[in-house]
Amino acid sequence: QRRKRYVSLVDSLEVQAREAVIGGKTSFEKGELLLKWLHKNQMSQGYHSAQTDVSVILDDKTFNCVSSATLYNILGIRLGLDLRAIEVPDHAFSIMYDGTEHADVETTNPSGFNPSRDPAILKEINETTGFSYIPYSHQDKRREIRQTGLVAITYYNHGVMLSKDKKY
């Protein structure tokens, strides 16, 4: 029953997201509009480092890097955007492709579309999450993953939290 409710909610969010990105002329413009819309709406209650589940975003509108990237990618892919994720040490974010061009999407911040364009955005992301952005030029620290990889990171995060709580 919970899954049915969440699928229905994601379906509803997709309809709203389509409306929110209608003014975007390019994939990148649509991706940026989607990110801003998510932060005003479904991710409006802010960043919480331990909140790794999409179900919790859907229930209480809080997120962390993994859950925000997952929801962003779910909706963006439904809108026809070419999205994947990047895993870096202790952090994750999205990456969007348009042909041979790409843009990182730091989903924890409403201004996080192509964040390397503005040092102030990078500073804000670091202050919010405690993580430093790792740009494309440091590929040895970045690993591109697909949606299944985001699910795997969600489970990994649960394991880390359980271990910290000594719930083996």
N, C-alpha and C positions, 0 to 999 in steps of 0.2 A: 504494500500500500504506500509506504514512504517513497519507494522508487517511482511509482506512478505519479505521485504528487510532484516529485522533483522533475521528472521528465516534462510534465505539464507546465511547471514553472519555467523551465528552460525554453520550452516552445513559446511561451508567452514573452519571455525576454527576447527571443529571436525576433519576434514581430516588432517589438519596441525598438530593438537595435537597428533593424532595417530602416525604420523611420528616422532614427537618430543619425544614420550615416548617409542619408539620401543626398545631402548637399556635397558629398565628396566626389570629386571628378576622377581621382586616381585611387588605386589601391592604398597607397600610403596616406592619402587624405582620409579615406574611409577608416583605415586603421587608427589614425589619430583621433578621429571623431568617436570611434567606438571606445577607446580608452577613456576619453574625457566623460563620455556618457556613463560608462560603468562606474566611475568614481562619484558621479553625482547621484547615481541611483543604487545599483545593487552592491556597490562597495563603499557606500557612504559612511559607514561607521568606523572606518579606518583600519590601520595596520595593527596586527597582533602577531608577534613572532611565532607563537605556537599554534596558530589557527591554520591548519594545513588542508582542511576539508572543503570541497565545493558545497557539500550539503550545509555547512555552517554559513558560508556566504549567502546561500539561498535563504537560510533561516534568519540570521541576525546581521548580515551585511558587513561582517568583519573578514579579514583576509591576511594571508602572509604571501611571500613571493610565489610559493608553489600553487596555492589555491587561486591566487589572482591570475597567474599565467594560465592555469588550467581553464578557468572560466572564460578568460579572454580568448583562448584558442578555440574552445568549444563554440562560442558564438561567432568568432571570426571565420572559422571554417564553414559554419552554416551559412555565412554571408558570402562565401566564395573566395575568401582571402587565403593566401598560401602561407600558413603559419606553422611553425615548429617551436621548439623550446631550446634554450641553452642552459646547460648545467655548468656551474663553476663551483669552486670550493665553498660549500655552505650556502649556496644561493642558486636561484633559478630565475629566468626571465624569458620572454618570447622573442622570436625573430620572425620578421615578415619578408617574404620574397615577392618581387614583381619582375619576372623574367630573370635577368642576371643581376639586378639591383636588389639590395637588402637593407633593412633597417632594424636595429635592435629595438625592443619595446620593454622598457622597465615598468612592468605592470603594477608595481607598488606605488606609483606616483602618477597623478593625472597629466603631468607634463612629461612623462617618461617615454614618449615616442621619439626615437632617434636621440637619446639623451646626451650623446657626446657632442652635440652641436652647441651646448650651453653649460659652462662650468657651474653656474648657479643651480641648475637642475641636478647635476651630479652631486653637489654638496647637499642639496635637500634630500636626495635619495639616501645618501650616506647617513644623514642625521635621523631620518625616519627608520631605516632598517638596520643600521650599523654595518652594512656591507658596502664595499667599494666596487664600483662598476669596473668590469674587466672588458676593455674594448676589443674589437675584432683583431687589432694588431697583435694581441697576445693570445693567439690561437692555441698555444700549448696549454693554456689554463681553461679553455672553453671546450665543451662537448655538446654537439647538437643532438637532440633527442626528439623523438616523435611523441604522440599522445600517450602511448603505452609507457614510455619513459617517465612522463609526468605522474602517471598512476604509481609507478614503482617508487618514485621519490616520496609520494604521499605515504605509502606504506613504510618506507625507510624512516621518515620523520616520526611516524607513530612509534616505531621501534626505539628510536632515540629518546623520545619523551618517556616511554615506559621504562627504559633503562635508567634514566635520570631519577625516576620515581621508585627505582628498585622493585619494579613489578616484572619480574622475569617470568 
